[in-house]
Amino acid sequence: MSSLGGITYARITARYGWKESSLLFLGGIAYIAGALIDFVERPVIIAGVFGPHEFFHVLVIVGAALHWSFVYNWAGRQDIIKGHKPG
């Protein structure tokens, strides 16, 4: 899903800059990293206890937290709601 958000991310970054969109970018990276780790089935941290699938879930939580932070930071900003560029 993070790949589908690339167009939206590019538009937000073009309009508001890297600083404003960094949490969104890092959340996407966390999701992609989790998917890749689950796909290659590495690393195995503790055999039979904490492997790539569990690491995938940790990165999904990290990605969700970063996206939540992004939305929370923007939710009450009047300049964003009205479509004005900050600064």
Secondary structure, DSSP 8 states (H G I E B T S, - for coil): -TTTTHHHHHHHHHHH-HHHHHHHHHHHHHHHHHHHHHHHT---SBTTTB-HHHHHHHHHHHHHHHHHHHHHHHHT-HHHHTT----
